[in-house]
Amino acid sequence: MKEEAEDLSIALKESFGDQVNVKFVDVTTEEMKEYPKIASILPRVRLPLTVINDEPRFHGGISAEVISDAVREMQKNQDS
């Protein structure tokens, strides 16, 4: 999954530049303590889980196209 996240990061950086930041978090590590809201829903989702702006958005796979569309929609909403 880490490799998929790295590929996603490259794709999103090509589309959005520095407006996006992709971070891979291994849910089996102590790092999850930094994300209590996300940790609380892990039993109900399938990994990988995509979180955008601290909100869980997609689970069960990584699609650069779907995630890019969501980021574009968020940008559009912020601009209006």
MOPAC internal coordinates of N, CA, C and O (Angstrom, degrees):
PM7 1SCF
backbone

  N    0.0000 0     0.00 0     0.00 0    0    0    0
  C    1.4433 1     0.00 0     0.00 0    1    0    0
  C    1.5234 1   111.55 1     0.00 0    2    1    0
  O    1.2310 1   120.38 1   147.60 1    3    2    1
  N    1.3085 1   116.88 1   -32.40 1    3    2    1
  C    1.4694 1   119.60 1  -179.49 1    5    3    2
  C    1.5252 1   110.29 1   -62.42 1    6    5    3
  O    1.2310 1   120.48 1   140.15 1    7    6    5
  N    1.3163 1   116.68 1   -39.85 1    7    6    5
  C    1.4637 1   120.37 1   178.96 1    9    7    6
  C    1.5375 1   110.50 1   -64.85 1   10    9    7
  O    1.2310 1   120.27 1   140.08 1   11   10    9
  N    1.3227 1   117.09 1   -39.92 1   11   10    9
  C    1.4676 1   120.35 1   176.65 1   13   11   10
  C    1.5244 1   111.01 1   -61.95 1   14   13   11
  O    1.2310 1   120.65 1   139.95 1   15   14   13
  N    1.3351 1   116.37 1   -40.05 1   15   14   13
  C    1.4644 1   120.49 1   178.45 1   17   15   14
  C    1.5293 1   110.61 1   -64.85 1   18   17   15
  O    1.2310 1   120.30 1   142.09 1   19   18   17
  N    1.3177 1   117.02 1   -37.91 1   19   18   17
  C    1.4656 1   120.38 1   177.68 1   21   19   18
  C    1.5275 1   110.74 1   -65.94 1   22   21   19
  O    1.2310 1   120.23 1   138.90 1   23   22   21
  N    1.3216 1   117.16 1   -41.10 1   23   22   21
  C    1.4683 1   121.17 1   176.62 1   25   23   22
  C    1.5266 1   110.50 1   -63.24 1   26   25   23
  O    1.2310 1   120.77 1   138.62 1   27   26   25
  N    1.3275 1   116.13 1   -41.38 1   27   26   25
  C    1.4599 1   120.76 1   177.78 1   29   27   26
  C    1.5272 1   110.33 1   -61.97 1   30   29   27
  O    1.2310 1   120.52 1   137.15 1   31   30   29
  N    1.3103 1   116.61 1   -42.85 1   31   30   29
  C    1.4573 1   120.78 1   179.96 1   33   31   30
  C    1.5230 1   111.20 1   -58.79 1   34   33   31
  O    1.2310 1   120.66 1   136.15 1   35   34   33
  N    1.3079 1   116.35 1   -43.85 1   35   34   33
  C    1.4771 1   120.87 1   178.99 1   37   35   34
  C    1.5208 1   109.97 1   -61.83 1   38   37   35
  O    1.2310 1   120.30 1   133.10 1   39   38   37
  N    1.3172 1   117.03 1   -46.90 1   39   38   37
  C    1.4665 1   121.07 1  -178.52 1   41   39   38
  C    1.5271 1   111.08 1   -62.71 1   42   41   39
  O    1.2310 1   120.23 1   136.59 1   43   42   41
  N    1.3252 1   117.17 1   -43.41 1   43   42   41
  C    1.4568 1   120.18 1  -178.86 1   45   43   42
  C    1.5221 1   111.90 1   -70.09 1   46   45   43
  O    1.2310 1   120.28 1   143.07 1   47   46   45
  N    1.3186 1   117.08 1   -36.93 1   47   46   45
  C    1.4727 1   120.16 1   177.32 1   49   47   46
  C    1.5259 1   110.38 1   -64.42 1   50   49   47
  O    1.2310 1   120.20 1   143.85 1   51   50   49
  N    1.3352 1   117.23 1   -36.15 1   51   50   49
  C    1.4626 1   120.35 1   177.52 1   53   51   50
  C    1.5220 1   110.93 1   -64.67 1   54   53   51
  O    1.2310 1   120.24 1   143.71 1   55   54   53
  N    1.3142 1   117.15 1   -36.29 1   55   54   53
  C    1.4557 1   121.62 1  -178.23 1   57   55   54
  C    1.5265 1   113.65 1   -84.50 1   58   57   55
  O    1.2310 1   120.29 1   142.45 1   59   58   57
  N    1.3384 1   117.05 1   -37.55 1   59   58   57
  C    1.4610 1   120.81 1  -169.95 1   61   59   58
  C    1.5249 1   114.54 1  -121.15 1   62   61   59
  O    1.2310 1   120.28 1   175.86 1   63   62   61
  N    1.3144 1   117.08 1    -4.14 1   63   62   61
  C    1.4604 1   119.53 1  -179.89 1   65   63   62
  C    1.5197 1   111.99 1    62.36 1   66   65   63
  O    1.2310 1   121.42 1    40.53 1   67   66   65
  N    1.3258 1   114.89 1  -139.47 1   67   66   65
  C    1.4626 1   120.51 1  -176.57 1   69   67   66
  C    1.5211 1   113.68 1   -79.36 1   70   69   67
  O    1.2310 1   120.18 1  -175.58 1   71   70   69
  N    1.3212 1   117.27 1     4.42 1   71   70   69
  C    1.4658 1   120.02 1   178.10 1   73   71   70
  C    1.5227 1   112.03 1   -73.26 1   74   73   71
  O    1.2310 1   120.25 1   164.86 1   75   74   73
  N    1.3290 1   117.12 1   -15.14 1   75   74   73
  C    1.4623 1   120.66 1   180.00 1   77   75   74
  C    1.5167 1   110.60 1  -120.24 1   78   77   75
  O    1.2310 1   121.75 1   -28.19 1   79   78   77
  N    1.3174 1   114.26 1   151.81 1   79   78   77
  C    1.4521 1   121.77 1   175.55 1   81   79   78
  C    1.5238 1   107.00 1  -135.71 1   82   81   79
  O    1.2310 1   120.43 1   -56.86 1   83   82   81
  N    1.3109 1   116.78 1   123.14 1   83   82   81
  C    1.4633 1   121.63 1   179.52 1   85   83   82
  C    1.5247 1   108.01 1  -107.55 1   86   85   83
  O    1.2310 1   121.23 1   -50.21 1   87   86   85
  N    1.3174 1   115.25 1   129.79 1   87   86   85
  C    1.4576 1   120.28 1   179.11 1   89   87   86
  C    1.5176 1   108.91 1  -131.32 1   90   89   87
  O    1.2310 1   120.43 1   -52.17 1   91   90   89
  N    1.3054 1   116.79 1   127.83 1   91   90   89
  C    1.4568 1   122.13 1   175.20 1   93   91   90
  C    1.5216 1   108.13 1   -90.46 1   94   93   91
  O    1.2310 1   120.45 1   -51.19 1   95   94   93
  N    1.3142 1   116.75 1   128.81 1   95   94   93
  C    1.4632 1   121.34 1   177.20 1   97   95   94
  C    1.5222 1   107.94 1  -123.45 1   98   97   95
  O    1.2310 1   120.53 1   -59.05 1   99   98   97
  N    1.3147 1   116.60 1   120.95 1   99   98   97
  C    1.4596 1   122.00 1   175.95 1  101   99   98
  C    1.5280 1   107.60 1   -76.81 1  102  101   99
  O    1.2310 1   120.44 1   -64.53 1  103  102  101
  N    1.3247 1   116.77 1   115.47 1  103  102  101
  C    1.4687 1   120.94 1  -174.43 1  105  103  102
  C    1.5254 1   112.96 1   -68.48 1  106  105  103
  O    1.2310 1   119.52 1   171.74 1  107  106  105
  N    1.3233 1   118.53 1    -8.26 1  107  106  105
  C    1.4617 1   121.13 1   179.70 1  109  107  106
  C    1.5250 1   112.03 1   -94.06 1  110  109  107
  O    1.2310 1   120.31 1  -174.43 1  111  110  109
  N    1.3356 1   117.01 1     5.57 1  111  110  109
  C    1.4666 1   120.05 1  -176.62 1  113  111  110
  C    1.5237 1   111.44 1  -107.64 1  114  113  111
  O    1.2310 1   121.25 1   -10.59 1  115  114  113
  N    1.3116 1   115.22 1   169.41 1  115  114  113
  C    1.4589 1   122.53 1   177.94 1  117  115  114
  C    1.5258 1   111.70 1   -63.84 1  118  117  115
  O    1.2310 1   119.85 1   160.28 1  119  118  117
  N    1.3051 1   117.89 1   -19.72 1  119  118  117
  C    1.4639 1   121.89 1  -179.80 1  121  119  118
  C    1.5335 1   111.58 1   -57.63 1  122  121  119
  O    1.2310 1   120.21 1   153.98 1  123  122  121
  N    1.3108 1   117.20 1   -26.02 1  123  122  121
  C    1.4652 1   120.85 1  -179.51 1  125  123  122
  C    1.5362 1   112.28 1   -63.03 1  126  125  123
  O    1.2310 1   120.11 1   159.90 1  127  126  125
  N    1.3234 1   117.40 1   -20.10 1  127  126  125
  C    1.4635 1   120.07 1   176.77 1  129  127  126
  C    1.5282 1   111.07 1   -61.17 1  130  129  127
  O    1.2310 1   120.54 1   156.70 1  131  130  129
  N    1.3187 1   116.57 1   -23.30 1  131  130  129
  C    1.4637 1   121.33 1   178.51 1  133  131  130
  C    1.5325 1   111.94 1   -76.25 1  134  133  131
  O    1.2310 1   120.42 1   170.31 1  135  134  133
  N    1.3289 1   116.81 1    -9.69 1  135  134  133
  C    1.4618 1   122.04 1  -175.98 1  137  135  134
  C    1.5309 1   110.97 1  -130.11 1  138  137  135
  O    1.2310 1   119.50 1  -116.68 1  139  138  137
  N    1.3161 1   118.57 1    63.32 1  139  138  137
  C    1.4729 1   120.32 1  -175.16 1  141  139  138
  C    1.5317 1   112.81 1   -61.09 1  142  141  139
  O    1.2310 1   119.89 1   143.14 1  143  142  141
  N    1.3129 1   117.82 1   -36.86 1  143  142  141
  C    1.4682 1   120.78 1   179.37 1  145  143  142
  C    1.5272 1   110.58 1   -61.44 1  146  145  143
  O    1.2310 1   120.79 1   138.25 1  147  146  145
  N    1.3034 1   116.10 1   -41.75 1  147  146  145
  C    1.4679 1   121.48 1  -179.70 1  149  147  146
  C    1.5261 1   109.63 1   -72.63 1  150  149  147
  O    1.2310 1   120.28 1   137.13 1  151  150  149
  N    1.3171 1   117.07 1   -42.87 1  151  150  149
  C    1.4711 1   120.47 1   179.81 1  153  151  150
  C    1.5260 1   111.01 1   -57.76 1  154  153  151
  O    1.2310 1   120.38 1   145.05 1  155  154  153
  N    1.3215 1   116.87 1   -34.95 1  155  154  153
  C    1.4657 1   119.70 1  -177.15 1  157  155  154
  C    1.5240 1   113.29 1   -69.18 1  158  157  155
  O    1.2310 1   119.57 1   157.24 1  159  158  157
  N    1.3293 1   118.42 1   -22.76 1  159  158  157
  C    1.4672 1   119.75 1  -179.47 1  161  159  158
  C    1.5238 1   113.47 1   -99.26 1  162  161  159
  O    1.2310 1   119.87 1   172.91 1  163  162  161
  N    1.3144 1   117.85 1    -7.09 1  163  162  161
  C    1.4723 1   120.50 1  -176.28 1  165  163  162
  C    1.5225 1   113.92 1   -52.94 1  166  165  163
  O    1.2310 1   118.89 1   141.25 1  167  166  165
  N    1.3318 1   119.73 1   -38.75 1  167  166  165
  C    1.4711 1   118.15 1   179.96 1  169  167  166
  C    1.5383 1   114.08 1   -63.58 1  170  169  167
  O    1.2310 1   120.32 1   163.73 1  171  170  169
  N    1.3388 1   116.99 1   -16.27 1  171  170  169
  C    1.4648 1   120.47 1  -175.72 1  173  171  170
  C    1.5293 1   113.57 1  -104.31 1  174  173  171
  O    1.2310 1   119.62 1  -178.29 1  175  174  173
  N    1.3163 1   118.34 1     1.71 1  175  174  173
  C    1.4619 1   120.44 1  -177.34 1  177  175  174
  C    1.5167 1   110.46 1  -123.35 1  178  177  175
  O    1.2310 1   121.76 1   -17.75 1  179  178  177
  N    1.3353 1   114.24 1   162.25 1  179  178  177
  C    1.4613 1   120.36 1   172.68 1  181  179  178
  C    1.5199 1   107.98 1  -101.63 1  182  181  179
  O    1.2310 1   121.00 1   -45.21 1  183  182  181
  N    1.3051 1   115.70 1   134.79 1  183  182  181
  C    1.4650 1   120.33 1   178.24 1  185  183  182
  C    1.5203 1   109.97 1   -79.49 1  186  185  183
  O    1.2310 1   119.58 1   -29.09 1  187  186  185
  N    1.2997 1   118.40 1   150.91 1  187  186  185
  C    1.4582 1   127.57 1     1.97 1  189  187  186
  C    1.5211 1   111.67 1   -77.14 1  190  189  187
  O    1.2310 1   121.65 1   -26.40 1  191  190  189
  N    1.3173 1   114.46 1   153.60 1  191  190  189
  C    1.4572 1   122.53 1   178.47 1  193  191  190
  C    1.5204 1   107.93 1  -111.08 1  194  193  191
  O    1.2310 1   120.54 1   -52.81 1  195  194  193
  N    1.3178 1   116.58 1   127.19 1  195  194  193
  C    1.4643 1   121.31 1   177.46 1  197  195  194
  C    1.5191 1   108.31 1  -101.27 1  198  197  195
  O    1.2310 1   121.43 1   -54.20 1  199  198  197
  N    1.3266 1   114.87 1   125.80 1  199  198  197
  C    1.4666 1   122.35 1   179.77 1  201  199  198
  C    1.5218 1   107.44 1  -117.16 1  202  201  199
  O    1.2310 1   120.74 1   -50.58 1  203  202  201
  N    1.3174 1   116.19 1   129.42 1  203  202  201
  C    1.4629 1   121.06 1   178.49 1  205  203  202
  C    1.5169 1   107.81 1  -122.34 1  206  205  203
  O    1.2310 1   121.02 1   -55.70 1  207  206  205
  N    1.3304 1   115.65 1   124.30 1  207  206  205
  C    1.4743 1   121.17 1  -178.67 1  209  207  206
  C    1.5281 1   111.50 1    52.19 1  210  209  207
  O    1.2310 1   121.06 1  -132.98 1  211  210  209
  N    1.3200 1   115.57 1    47.02 1  211  210  209
  C    1.4660 1   123.89 1   177.37 1  213  211  210
  C    1.5249 1   114.54 1    67.13 1  214  213  211
  O    1.2310 1   119.98 1  -168.15 1  215  214  213
  N    1.3284 1   117.65 1    11.85 1  215  214  213
  C    1.4564 1   121.11 1   178.34 1  217  215  214
  C    1.5286 1   110.12 1  -116.44 1  218  217  215
  O    1.2310 1   119.76 1   -54.51 1  219  218  217
  N    1.3335 1   118.07 1   125.49 1  219  218  217
  C    1.4652 1   119.79 1   175.93 1  221  219  218
  C    1.5252 1   109.37 1   -61.19 1  222  221  219
  O    1.2310 1   120.46 1   -48.91 1  223  222  221
  N    1.3388 1   116.72 1   131.09 1  223  222  221
  C    1.4585 1   119.76 1  -176.32 1  225  223  222
  C    1.5191 1   112.85 1  -119.75 1  226  225  223
  O    1.2310 1   120.10 1   132.94 1  227  226  225
  N    1.3347 1   117.42 1   -47.06 1  227  226  225
  C    1.4610 1   121.10 1  -174.91 1  229  227  226
  C    1.5193 1   109.22 1  -137.49 1  230  229  227
  O    1.2310 1   120.97 1   -33.01 1  231  230  229
  N    1.3395 1   115.75 1   146.99 1  231  230  229
  C    1.4681 1   118.11 1   174.98 1  233  231  230
  C    1.5190 1   109.51 1  -142.06 1  234  233  231
  O    1.2310 1   121.54 1   -22.66 1  235  234  233
  N    1.3281 1   114.67 1   157.34 1  235  234  233
  C    1.4536 1   120.80 1   176.54 1  237  235  234
  C    1.5156 1   114.94 1    94.59 1  238  237  235
  O    1.2310 1   119.68 1   177.22 1  239  238  237
  N    1.3263 1   118.21 1    -2.78 1  239  238  237
  C    1.4542 1   120.96 1   179.00 1  241  239  238
  C    1.5142 1   110.43 1   176.86 1  242  241  239
  O    1.2310 1   121.51 1   -12.78 1  243  242  241
  N    1.3217 1   114.71 1   167.22 1  243  242  241
  C    1.4616 1   120.27 1   178.02 1  245  243  242
  C    1.5173 1   107.77 1  -121.36 1  246  245  243
  O    1.2310 1   120.77 1   -60.40 1  247  246  245
  N    1.3243 1   116.14 1   119.60 1  247  246  245
  C    1.4609 1   122.05 1   176.97 1  249  247  246
  C    1.5173 1   108.45 1  -124.73 1  250  249  247
  O    1.2310 1   120.68 1   -68.52 1  251  250  249
  N    1.3303 1   116.31 1   111.48 1  251  250  249
  C    1.4632 1   120.13 1   179.57 1  253  251  250
  C    1.5228 1   110.50 1   -59.29 1  254  253  251
  O    1.2310 1   120.31 1   143.75 1  255  254  253
  N    1.3200 1   117.02 1   -36.25 1  255  254  253
  C    1.4628 1   120.54 1  -179.06 1  257  255  254
  C    1.5309 1   111.24 1   -66.32 1  258  257  255
  O    1.2310 1   120.36 1   132.79 1  259  258  257
  N    1.3135 1   116.92 1   -47.21 1  259  258  257
  C    1.4680 1   121.12 1  -179.37 1  261  259  258
  C    1.5284 1   110.38 1   -64.79 1  262  261  259
  O    1.2310 1   120.55 1   136.63 1  263  262  261
  N    1.3165 1   116.56 1   -43.37 1  263  262  261
  C    1.4621 1   120.45 1  -179.44 1  265  263  262
  C    1.5259 1   110.22 1   -67.46 1  266  265  263
  O    1.2310 1   120.05 1   139.22 1  267  266  265
  N    1.3294 1   117.51 1   -40.78 1  267  266  265
  C    1.4667 1   120.95 1   176.97 1  269  267  266
  C    1.5196 1   110.80 1   -60.75 1  270  269  267
  O    1.2310 1   120.31 1   137.49 1  271  270  269
  N    1.3154 1   117.01 1   -42.51 1  271  270  269
  C    1.4658 1   120.86 1   177.96 1  273  271  270
  C    1.5303 1   110.47 1   -60.67 1  274  273  271
  O    1.2310 1   120.20 1   138.01 1  275  274  273
  N    1.3143 1   117.22 1   -41.99 1  275  274  273
  C    1.4664 1   121.09 1   179.93 1  277  275  274
  C    1.5298 1   110.73 1   -64.99 1  278  277  275
  O    1.2310 1   120.45 1   139.09 1  279  278  277
  N    1.3243 1   116.74 1   -40.91 1  279  278  277
  C    1.4682 1   120.42 1   178.94 1  281  279  278
  C    1.5297 1   109.91 1   -66.14 1  282  281  279
  O    1.2310 1   120.23 1   137.50 1  283  282  281
  N    1.3260 1   117.16 1   -42.50 1  283  282  281
  C    1.4711 1   120.48 1   177.41 1  285  283  282
  C    1.5309 1   111.06 1   -59.99 1  286  285  283
  O    1.2310 1   120.73 1   137.13 1  287  286  285
  N    1.3137 1   116.22 1   -42.87 1  287  286  285
  C    1.4604 1   120.89 1   179.47 1  289  287  286
  C    1.5271 1   110.56 1   -62.68 1  290  289  287
  O    1.2310 1   120.67 1   138.30 1  291  290  289
  N    1.3254 1   116.32 1   -41.70 1  291  290  289
  C    1.4612 1   119.69 1   178.16 1  293  291  290
  C    1.5186 1   110.85 1   -64.25 1  294  293  291
  O    1.2310 1   120.20 1   138.99 1  295  294  293
  N    1.3239 1   117.23 1   -41.01 1  295  294  293
  C    1.4667 1   120.87 1   177.93 1  297  295  294
  C    1.5210 1   110.25 1   -62.18 1  298  297  295
  O    1.2310 1   120.82 1   136.40 1  299  298  297
  N    1.3219 1   116.05 1   -43.60 1  299  298  297
  C    1.4505 1   121.08 1  -179.10 1  301  299  298
  C    1.5362 1   110.14 1   -61.50 1  302  301  299
  O    1.2310 1   120.42 1   137.34 1  303  302  301
  N    1.3091 1   116.80 1   -42.66 1  303  302  301
  C    1.4667 1   121.56 1   179.36 1  305  303  302
  C    1.5265 1   112.06 1   -66.49 1  306  305  303
  O    1.2310 1   120.36 1   145.88 1  307  306  305
  N    1.3311 1   116.93 1   -34.12 1  307  306  305
  C    1.4587 1   120.74 1   178.78 1  309  307  306
  C    1.5273 1   111.03 1   -72.66 1  310  309  307
  O    1.2310 1   120.55 1   147.63 1  311  310  309
  N    1.3397 1   116.55 1   -32.37 1  311  310  309
  C    1.4544 1   120.48 1  -178.18 1  313  311  310
  C    1.5211 1   112.59 1   -76.53 1  314  313  311
  O    1.2310 1   120.33 1   159.84 1  315  314  313
  N    1.3302 1   116.98 1   -20.16 1  315  314  313
  C    1.4729 1   118.78 1  -176.86 1  317  315  314
  C    1.5119 1   112.46 1   -93.64 1  318  317  315
  O    1.2310 1   120.10 1   180.00 1  319  318  317

